[in-house]
Amino acid sequence: MSMMGTEGPDMPPVDTSGGQGLSEWEARGIVERFAKAYEARDVDAVLEMFADDGDWRVGPGTFTGKEAVRRLVEWDVSLSPALTSTEEGVGIVAKGNVAFREHRIEQLIEGVPTAYPVMSVYELNEAGKIQHLRSYYEKLGLMQQVANKLPGVKGWFFKKTINMIVAQGEKGLKK
C-alpha cells in the first residue's frame, strides 16, 4: 500500500493507493450516509460510522475513540439541535479509501442563524469505518456571525472582542 506525502508529526498517513479495500463508490456512499446521520443529529448512527479507535479532528480539538467522538457529537447537538448540510463546490470526491467533502452548514448557534463552508477529509479503513476524519471551517468567522447578532451586554462585549481580533488579522489588508 503506498502512502502519499501528507505524513507529519500531527498528521496520520493517508492511504491514497486505491489498490485495495473500498471502491470509490463505496467510500462516497459511506460519506453520504455519514452526512445524513449527522444532519439528522442521530448520535448513535454517527458513532456506528466510526472505527472503535477512529478519530475526528475538528475546531474544538481532536477526539479519539468512540466515547470521545460521542462527547463531541452530543455537545454539538446540544448547542444546535437542528442543522442543514448542503453540498457545495466539488461536493464529494473519493479515491480509494479517502474521500473529500465540500459542503455548507446552516444552523442556529445561541439562537443566531449561521452559515459557513466546511471541508472534510475522511479516511476509511478496510471495514468501511471512519478511521480519521478532519473537518475544516473558519472558526473565527463563525464566531463573528454569532457575535454580530447577539443582543444585550453579552452581545456587545462579544462583538467588540471578536471584531477587534478580526480587525487585527486584517490590518494592512484594506486601504
C-alpha angles and dihedrals in degrees: 000000000000123000123208124218105277094100119120142132093287098030125074115221115273120224107218096156096107086195097110139027124016127021118237090252091053091049091048091050092052091052091048091051090048091051091051093048092048093048089048086053089231102160095187093049090049091051092050088062093060129082112241090254095034121132138210120206110197139146097290093049144277118313116196124191129019095279092054091046088049090054090050095049094043090050091048092049091049090054094046117013092185134039141152125222119199127187113246136177110354093356109199121357121178135188118176110312094343125086133179124205127193113192146144124241123207118189146136116260114188086344093305119121111236135179126188141159120251130192118196133186117205122197111192127199125226090269091058095252125133107260097172129011122182119186121190128195137143103268096183093051090050091051090048090056090054095042094051091057104038113110130224133017093320089055093046093051094043091048093050092048097046094042090050090053092047091048090052090053092050095045109137093010098095123056 
